[in-house]
Amino acid sequence: MTDSAPSPDNVLRLINGYWATGVLGAAASHLLFTHLETGADTAALLAARAEISERGAQTLLDGLVGMGLVELHAGRYRNTPEASAYLVEGKPASLSSFAQLKLKHMGSLRHLADVVRAGGPVSDPATEVADNPHWEEVVPAIAAQSVPAATVAAEVLGLAGAGEISILDVGGGSGIYSGVWLQANPAARSTQLDWEPINAIARRLLAERGVADRFTCIDGDFHTTDFGTAAYDIALYSHIAHQEGPEDNVAVFARLRQALRPGGALVVCDYVVDDDRSGPAFPLIFASEMLLKSKQGGTWRQADYRDWLIKAGFTDVSFHSAPPATLVVAR
Ligand SMILES: C[S@@+](CC[C@H](N)C(=O)[O-])C[C@H]1O[C@@H](n2cnc3c(N)ncnc32)[C@H](O)[C@@H]1O
């Protein structure tokens, strides 16, 4: 190798990227971060607490130290601040169940080469299947990820001081946006449109947040369920646009425009790529999930959203950063 040859380190790290998904998902499955947080700080103690083998506990700890999620001091292990904030079960921002879900999903990536050839799902489409049980696993696991975006959106919209407003959340999933927004504004009411089993999950989570009395659900397919006319002040479409093709997004946006009162706002939250497709990294890479799971989805550009929203009758479109997502606000 000459002096100027690049190192293979990064390529090797990426080829072995599934090690991270595996170690992290297995550690989360055995609540390792939670046990570390509550004082089990050696492989033997963790093995006993998690009811796993000591060899397995040591292997996970080695991997987590290697990944920078666990620190080792004088023979004792502890969570890094990052692991403590995001991987301990029961904390509001915990991604532990998401790590477990991704470990289960990892196998689907072996189809990616065939999916790329075919231009869409070859075995297991997820987003076009009505009432797919896929969502019952996904929706609680992704809820924590929407908290920062819901908080930014509440600030952008001035929700806390907006008084008796009425919100429509299309494909609301866990109801996380309604939960954050109804807590921010005690006079607001929210309606979520989603499949019946998902709405049942949302009702339970909203009851835990103490706002279920201002939360209503409509069971059904958002492609065909009537949104009403001039009925809402805010409409929300979060992490839905990426599963839909351009025509369906325009059609939903036009119906949401009709459902909004004069002066109302539509908020779209999604992974949005730059117009020249040069970044940001997360939305660019996320597109592979949509190729695997949807027939027409993808990660769309700011120019796409602007074009679709203008076609749907909105006149003012703005973009607000909520990494790794972007909020698109249309009036
Ligand atoms: C990726 S999740 C997004 C959940 C939530 N909006 C969020 O941002 O966290 C997609 C949600 O859309 C719902 N969904 C997908 N297709 C749907 C359809 N055709 N009709 C109704 N709901 C649908 C799923 O059940 C799921 O709750």
The ligand as an SDF file (V2000), in Angstrom:
LIG
                    3D

 27 29  0  0  0  0  0  0  0  0999 V2000
  -44.2480    5.3330   10.7510 C   0  0  0  0  0  0  0  0  0  0  0  0
  -45.7250    5.3080   11.7070 S   0  0  0  0  0  0  0  0  0  0  0  0
  -45.8100    7.0280   12.1720 C   0  0  0  0  0  0  0  0  0  0  0  0
  -46.5100    7.2400   13.4960 C   0  0  0  0  0  0  0  0  0  0  0  0
  -46.5380    8.6760   13.9990 C   0  0  0  0  0  0  0  0  0  0  0  0
  -47.1980    9.5720   13.0670 N   0  0  0  0  0  0  0  0  0  0  0  0
  -45.1360    9.1800   14.3410 C   0  0  0  0  0  0  0  0  0  0  0  0
  -44.6450   10.0790   13.6550 O   0  0  0  0  0  0  0  0  0  0  0  0
  -44.5400    8.6640   15.2920 O   0  0  0  0  0  0  0  0  0  0  0  0
  -46.9690    5.1670   10.4540 C   0  0  0  0  0  0  0  0  0  0  0  0
  -48.3780    5.1340   11.0110 C   0  0  0  0  0  0  0  0  0  0  0  0
  -49.2920    5.2740    9.9330 O   0  0  0  0  0  0  0  0  0  0  0  0
  -50.3160    4.3190   10.0450 C   0  0  0  0  0  0  0  0  0  0  0  0
  -50.7920    4.0270    8.6920 N   0  0  0  0  0  0  0  0  0  0  0  0
  -50.0500    3.5850    7.6370 C   0  0  0  0  0  0  0  0  0  0  0  0
  -50.8180    3.4640    6.5370 N   0  0  0  0  0  0  0  0  0  0  0  0
  -52.0780    3.8230    6.9180 C   0  0  0  0  0  0  0  0  0  0  0  0
  -53.3210    3.9210    6.2360 C   0  0  0  0  0  0  0  0  0  0  0  0
  -53.4090    3.6110    4.9380 N   0  0  0  0  0  0  0  0  0  0  0  0
  -54.3980    4.3370    6.9310 N   0  0  0  0  0  0  0  0  0  0  0  0
  -54.3180    4.6380    8.2430 C   0  0  0  0  0  0  0  0  0  0  0  0
  -53.1690    4.5930    8.9530 N   0  0  0  0  0  0  0  0  0  0  0  0
  -52.0590    4.1790    8.2900 C   0  0  0  0  0  0  0  0  0  0  0  0
  -49.6590    3.1240   10.7200 C   0  0  0  0  0  0  0  0  0  0  0  0
  -50.6190    2.2910   11.3370 O   0  0  0  0  0  0  0  0  0  0  0  0
  -48.7330    3.8150   11.7040 C   0  0  0  0  0  0  0  0  0  0  0  0
  -49.3940    4.1010   12.9150 O   0  0  0  0  0  0  0  0  0  0  0  0
  1  2  1  0
  2  3  1  0
  2 10  1  0
  3  4  1  0
  4  5  1  0
  5  6  1  0
  5  7  1  0
  7  8  2  0
  7  9  1  0
 10 11  1  0
 11 12  1  0
 11 26  1  0
 12 13  1  0
 13 14  1  0
 13 24  1  0
 14 15  1  0
 14 23  1  0
 15 16  2  0
 16 17  1  0
 17 18  1  0
 17 23  2  0
 18 19  1  0
 18 20  2  0
 20 21  1  0
 21 22  2  0
 22 23  1  0
 24 25  1  0
 24 26  1  0
 26 27  1  0
M  CHG  2   2   1   9  -1
M  END
$$$$
